[in-house]
Amino acid sequence: MDESVLNILPQLPSVSRCLGSVRGKELCAQFGEGAAKLELRSVIERLRQDLQSGTRNEVPNMESLLGLVRERLVRLTSPLGRKAINATGVLLHTGLGRAPLAKNALDALAMAGCFSVVQVDLETGERSLREAKIEQMLRELTGCEAATVVNNNAAATFIVLQVLARAKEVIVSRGHLIEIGGSFRMPDVMAQSGALLREVGTTNRTHLHDYDAAIGADTGALMHVHPSNYKIQGFAGTPGLDELCALGRKHGLPVIADLGSGAIVPMDKYGLSDNLTIGEALAMGAALTCSSGDKLICGPQAGIICGQKKWIEQVRKSPFARMFRVGKLTLSALEATLLHYVNGAHEQNIPLYRMLCVTEDELRQRGEKLIGALTNLHRIELALLDDFAYVGGGSLPAQAVPTKIVRLALADKSRKNQFAQELSTALRFCVPPVFCRVKDESLLFDLRSLLPGDLDELTVALKTLVSQKIGA
Ligand SMILES: *Cc1c(COP(=O)(O)O)cnc(C)c1O
């Protein structure tokens, strides 16, 4: 380590010294001593690392150090500090929490946090099957015989494999052996579930006769996986779920469909193809479907399993059902979300569908409004442009939705890049933080992924920060 660093490190104040200062005591009074201590420790640790790595070469004074701590405390302790503005154009942004919930789902969460009727039958006063209402709605919406809910789609896939094919072979195309990220890799999930993976075909092409040839006495199920986050183009193809189901029927074998997003409503209307609804997959003959609650269904994180009653009953009896089960918060928010589909009112109420339904005119108006509010700022260039937004969230890869963006850049070429980097960072530190894209030394603000109210907050944040930065 550099000698100068060794000299600087001891200048870092201790936690107790900071907390003992006047500003430190104020923070303790406002946020609680425990919370203040936790944040202070993280800030000091971060400074120590920055000094050691050379990204920083002096210790900030106590005042600004405690300023950093205050900023983090505001974020940690106030709900306002957690809300974010998504101007990235990625509609289901994994980093920003995938699907934003409908208003009634947010309300349901708050109510479920009190004593609630999530687990009781009002007529008898007895304990009821927690998910009976959700199952009823899913039957209505997808035509399934039965349904159950687990913690996420990874758990759904696991438990379904465990129930249908433990110690048996599951036939899967090599083109479907996906990795979703966060260590969800189909071959590994299968191994852990006790099912034996029988790979067929090749990465780019698998034929129905490949599956057929692999079927034998040890086969427990056929599996179809939606390639949620990649697309193989060119000389490629695997049999559709319908063909696989026909083959399964011929041999008396259940077909598992891991749909990934598993929408309730068809997505073609929004210009998005390559996606089966749960109902379509079941109509084709899938024994069970697995899908995420927080992708195209736009509810809370959950794994939704729909299909034949005999299998769902076995899933419920699996020892893993208890481990993977969801809590009352999830059930309440999911129930509220599904209610919008039952009423055919998802486009009015569910944020993703609202975003998808925003018209070109409305996008233009948003853009003109934003640009109009910023035109007083000199030395920056603004433009309203056509672009593409993406559903994201591991849902529909490479499927673009036309959108409009506002591009903002500094006119001065020599400082353009630095300005873009600094402004995008500063925007992330706003309350609420703003996330946009940076491309070609410019900031891009997508107008489709904004939620109601966001445009005004974005405008204020930009006005303030840009004028600070250019000293206008
Ligand atoms: C997203 C996805 C999963 C994992 O779902 P989580 O709800 O994130 O656990 C599994 N399979 C497919 C095909 C997916 O797209």
The ligand as a MOL file (V3000), in Angstrom:
LIG
                    3D

  0  0  0     0  0            999 V3000
M  V30 BEGIN CTAB
M  V30 COUNTS 15 15 0 0 0
M  V30 BEGIN ATOM
M  V30 1 C -38.0510 -15.8130 -15.2460 0
M  V30 2 C -38.0470 -17.2630 -15.5220 0
M  V30 3 C -37.8430 -18.1930 -14.4910 0
M  V30 4 C -37.5910 -17.7560 -13.0840 0
M  V30 5 O -38.6870 -17.0960 -12.5720 0
M  V30 6 P -38.6020 -16.3290 -11.1600 0
M  V30 7 O -40.0250 -15.9420 -10.9010 0
M  V30 8 O -37.6910 -15.1790 -11.3690 0
M  V30 9 O -38.0820 -17.3160 -10.1810 0
M  V30 10 C -37.8620 -19.5310 -14.8150 0
M  V30 11 N -38.0640 -19.9470 -16.0780 0
M  V30 12 C -38.2570 -19.0780 -17.0900 0
M  V30 13 C -38.4560 -19.5970 -18.4870 0
M  V30 14 C -38.2570 -17.7160 -16.8380 0
M  V30 15 O -38.4280 -16.8510 -17.8350 0
M  V30 END ATOM
M  V30 BEGIN BOND
M  V30 1 1 1 2
M  V30 2 1 2 3
M  V30 3 2 2 14
M  V30 4 1 3 4
M  V30 5 2 3 10
M  V30 6 1 4 5
M  V30 7 1 5 6
M  V30 8 2 6 7
M  V30 9 1 6 8
M  V30 10 1 6 9
M  V30 11 1 10 11
M  V30 12 2 11 12
M  V30 13 1 12 13
M  V30 14 1 12 14
M  V30 15 1 14 15
M  V30 END BOND
M  V30 END CTAB
M  END
